[in-house]
Amino acid sequence: MSRAGNLPPTSGSLTPGARMLTEALERGPSQVRVAELLGVSQPLISDWRRGMKRPNGDQRFLLRVLFGIPVDAWRMLDEQQRIAEAVRRIQAFMDEGE
């Protein structure tokens, strides 16, 4: 097992930022070392990886500096979910008309 651990079974629903962080941790420093660098706990790093929590603005900036993870990579999933919901509603509306 890598230092980053296994991805959860729902990894397809993670933000791009969480996936990028996991990939960076598999290649680079441990979660403990990253936590020390960012001044946070290792369990918080794990929560970010699993999509349970998201880093705040300052933490996102530091992750960009450390690993090149775009600041907005942590928000993309929200936009994708809103678009998917809109598509489902439109499809339901169209299906009612048939």
Secondary structure as GFF3:
##gff-version 3
##sequence-region A 1 98
A	DSSP	three_ten_helix	11	13	.	.	.	ID=ss1
A	DSSP	alpha_helix	16	27	.	.	.	ID=ss2
A	DSSP	alpha_helix	31	38	.	.	.	ID=ss3
A	DSSP	alpha_helix	42	50	.	.	.	ID=ss4
A	DSSP	alpha_helix	57	67	.	.	.	ID=ss5
A	DSSP	three_ten_helix	71	74	.	.	.	ID=ss6
A	DSSP	alpha_helix	76	96	.	.	.	ID=ss7
###
